[in-house]
Amino acid sequence: VHLRGYNGFDLCKRLRKKPDHRPIPVLFLTVLREDEGFLRLLEADGDAYLTKPFRTKALVDTVRRLIHFTS
Protein backbone atom coordinates (compact mmCIF):
# COMPACT_ATOMS: atom_id res chain seq x y z
CA VAL A 1 0.00 0.00 0.00
CA HIS A 2 2.74 2.45 0.94
CA LEU A 3 5.00 2.86 -2.06
CA ARG A 4 7.77 5.36 -2.58
CA GLY A 5 6.08 8.40 -4.12
CA TYR A 6 2.77 6.58 -4.51
CA ASN A 7 -0.17 5.33 -2.58
CA GLY A 8 -1.19 1.82 -3.63
CA PHE A 9 -4.89 2.59 -3.34
CA ASP A 10 -4.59 5.61 -5.64
CA LEU A 11 -2.46 3.63 -8.07
CA CYS A 12 -5.12 0.90 -8.16
CA LYS A 13 -7.82 3.48 -8.89
CA ARG A 14 -5.73 4.81 -11.79
CA LEU A 15 -5.21 1.30 -13.17
CA ARG A 16 -8.92 0.52 -12.97
CA LYS A 17 -9.75 3.55 -15.14
CA LYS A 18 -7.90 1.97 -18.07
CA PRO A 19 -9.97 -0.74 -19.79
CA ASP A 20 -6.88 -2.79 -20.71
CA HIS A 21 -5.81 -2.92 -17.06
CA ARG A 22 -9.18 -3.75 -15.47
CA PRO A 23 -8.71 -7.55 -15.69
CA ILE A 24 -5.36 -7.41 -13.83
CA PRO A 25 -5.90 -8.63 -10.26
CA VAL A 26 -4.67 -6.30 -7.51
CA LEU A 27 -3.55 -7.69 -4.17
CA PHE A 28 -2.69 -5.24 -1.39
CA LEU A 29 -0.11 -6.17 1.25
CA THR A 30 -0.46 -3.74 4.11
CA VAL A 31 0.15 -3.01 7.77
CA LEU A 32 -3.17 -1.16 7.97
CA ARG A 33 -5.75 -2.48 10.39
CA GLU A 34 -8.11 -4.91 8.74
CA ASP A 35 -11.18 -2.67 8.90
CA GLU A 36 -9.36 0.38 7.50
CA GLY A 37 -7.59 -1.66 4.83
CA PHE A 38 -10.76 -3.40 3.73
CA LEU A 39 -12.70 -0.14 3.34
CA ARG A 40 -9.91 1.41 1.31
CA LEU A 41 -9.64 -1.76 -0.78
CA LEU A 42 -13.32 -1.45 -1.68
CA GLU A 43 -12.93 2.23 -2.56
CA ALA A 44 -9.94 1.47 -4.79
CA ASP A 45 -11.67 -1.50 -6.48
CA GLY A 46 -8.90 -3.89 -5.44
CA ASP A 47 -9.38 -7.64 -5.48
CA ALA A 48 -7.82 -8.80 -2.21
CA TYR A 49 -5.56 -7.77 0.62
CA LEU A 50 -3.47 -9.34 3.33
CA THR A 51 -2.23 -7.69 6.48
CA LYS A 52 1.41 -7.94 7.51
CA PRO A 53 2.76 -10.10 8.87
CA PHE A 54 1.11 -12.67 6.66
CA ARG A 55 1.59 -16.40 6.32
CA THR A 56 3.14 -17.68 3.11
CA LYS A 57 0.29 -20.14 2.66
CA ALA A 58 -2.25 -17.30 2.86
CA LEU A 59 -0.34 -15.37 0.19
CA VAL A 60 -0.05 -18.39 -2.12
CA ASP A 61 -3.73 -19.31 -1.67
CA THR A 62 -4.82 -15.73 -2.37
CA VAL A 63 -2.68 -15.44 -5.51
CA ARG A 64 -3.96 -18.79 -6.77
CA ARG A 65 -7.55 -17.68 -6.19
CA LEU A 66 -6.95 -14.40 -8.02
CA ILE A 67 -5.28 -16.12 -10.96
CA HIS A 68 -8.04 -18.72 -11.19
CA PHE A 69 -10.72 -16.01 -10.93
CA THR A 70 -9.28 -14.02 -13.85
CA SER A 71 -8.49 -16.90 -16.18
N, C-alpha and C positions, 0 to 999 in steps of 0.2 A: 504494500500500500504506500509506504513512504519511500519514494524514489528520489534520487538526487535531481533537484530541479523540477520534479513532477509530483503529482499526487496520483496514485494509481486509480482512484475512483474517477477523477477528471479525465485521465487518459482513456479509461474504459468508455466513458460517455462519448469521447471524441471518436473512438473506434466504432462504436455502435451507430454513429451517424453515417458511416460509409457503407453502402450496401454490400460491397465486396468483403468487408470485414465482419459483417454481422454473424456469419456462421462460426467464426473462430471462438472457441470456448475461452472464457476468462476465469481464472482461479486466483483469488486473493489469498495471500499469506500475510497475516497481520498480528500485531500484538494488541490490537484494539479489543476491548471487551466484546463478548459475543453479541450482546444486544445492540451496541453501537455499530459494530462491524456489519451485522446483518441488515440493519436499516440502510446503511450507506451502500451495501451491496445491491439492495433492491433499487435504490435511487439511481445507481450507476448502470443497472441492467447487467450485472455480472452473473455468472453461472454458479459459482460455488466459492466458499472461503473456508480456510482453516486458521485457527488461532495458534500462535507460537507459545510455547513449544508444541510441536505436533509429532505424532507418531508416524514413522515411515509407512507403516501399513495403511494408515488413514490417507496419507498423500497418494500412495499408489492406487488404492481403491477409488479415490475421488477422480484421479486422472483417467483411470480406466472407464469409469462411469461417464465422464465428459466425452471421451473419445468415442465410446459406444453410442452415446446419445446423438452425436453429430454425424456419425457415419451412416 
